[in-house]
Amino acid sequence: MSAWAWFCVTEQSLGVPRAYSAFAVPLGATTKMDGCAAIYPAISAIFVAQFFGLQLGLSDYFLIVFVSVIGSAATAGLTGATVMLTLTLSTLGLPLEGVGLLLAIDPILDMGRTAVNVAGQALVPTIVAKREGILDLEVYNAGRTPADPAIQAAE
């Protein structure tokens, strides 16, 4: 789902004002995309090194951070991070066979990362709008009924 679609969901279904959600949702989508593009290859490179029994020194960890941060800023938001992972492994001199190990589970991991990102794109602006007192509670509560078990438990 695009940032535009989440902008509409936060405004029309969650009651976040347009002026705030038009800023917060695209910003959140962009920062989360860059975060995933940096974190996944870094963790995967450490996993590959451990899997093949290779020791990483302090300079290797700094190189992982450098390549991940610079690479995430330069890489488009694509499904899967195979390109970034290959770049990170080759920069460290780690075996590229590690990419094959991770390709088997990457679709599952990618779905998990996407679910967390999408939930955050809607949740964070809603929480901030509530705390700032600008959340439209009538719109937010429109989908709930008093028979909802979550509402009865809260009362």
N, C-alpha and C positions, 0 to 999 in steps of 0.2 A: 504494500500500500504506500502511496506517495505521501510526501509531507503535506501536499494540498489536501488529500483525503483526510489525514489526521487533523489538519486544521479545521475542516468542516465538522468532524466528529466531536472535537473538543468544544467547538462553539455551539453546535446544534443539539448534541446529546448530553454534554456534560455541563453546559452553562458557563463556559469560560468566555469572557467578552472578546469580540473580534479584534479589538486593538491590541490586546495582550497575546491572544493565541496566534495571530499573524506573525508576531515576533518570536514567541517562545518555541512553537512547534518546528519551524524550519531550522532554527538555531540548534535545537535538541537533536534533530535528525542528522545534521551535519557533524556535530561533535561526537555523537555516538558512533557514526559510521567511521570516523577517523580513529576513535578509540578501539574499535574492533579490528581495524586494519593494522593497528600497531601491536595490540596485545596478543592476538592469536599467533602470529608468526614468531614472536619472542618466546612464548610458552612452548610452542611446537619445536623450536630450535633447541631449547633446553631438553625437551623430551627426547628428541632424536639423538642428541649427544649422549644422554644417559642410556638410551636403548642400545647404542653401539659401543658403550663402555668408554667413551672419550671424555677426558677431563677438560673442563672449561676454566680458564684463568680469569682473573679480574678484568684484564684487557678485553677478553672475549665478551664478557657481560656488558662492558661499556660499548663495544662494537654492536652488540645486539640492540641495545637501547638506541644508539645512533641510527642504525639502519632502519629500525622499526619506526622511529619518529619521522625521519626524513622521508622514508618510503611511503608512510601513510599519508603524508601531505601531498605526495606526488602521484599517488595511485587513485584511479577512479573507484567509486564504490561498486564493486562487482560482487556477485554471489560467489562465495568461496574466496579464500585468500591464497590460492595456489601460487600466483605470481609473486606475491610478497614472501611467501614461505620459501620458494625457490631462490629468490634474491638473498634472503637472510642466510639460508644454508650454504649457498655458494660463497658468500662473503666470508663466512667463518671457516670454510674448507670442510664442512661436514658432508657426509655422504648424501647425495640427492635421492638415494633409494628411500630415505625417510619420508619423502613426499608420497611415495606409493603406500607406505604404512598408514599415513594419515588420510589418504583419499577414501579409504573404506569407511571411515567414521565421520568425515568432514560434512556430508549432507545433514547428518543428525546434529552435529555441533552447530552448523550454520542455522538450522531451524531454531535451536535454542537461543542463539545470539539474536536472531531476528525477533523472536517472541519477546525477549527482554527489552530490546530497543523499541519495539512498537508499544509495549506497555508503558515504558518510560516516557515516550512522546506524548501520551495522553495523561498519564498520572502526574508528572511533575508540574505542568501548567495548571492542572486542576488544584493541586495542593497549594501552590503559590497564590492562585486566585482566591482560594478560600481563606488563606491567612491574611491576605491583603483586603479582604472584605468586598471583593468585586465579583465573586462567583454568584451566578443567578441560581439560587437554591430551588426555585420552582422548576426550572429546566432540569437541574441535576436530579431532583427527586421525582420527576415525572414518570420515570420507568419503574418506580417502586410502588408497591401497594402495602397497606397495613397488614395484609395476610402474609407478606414476605417473612420467612423465618429469621432472616438477618435483622430486619427491623424489630421484630418481636424480641429477639435476644438483646438488642441494644436498649430497649425500653425498660 
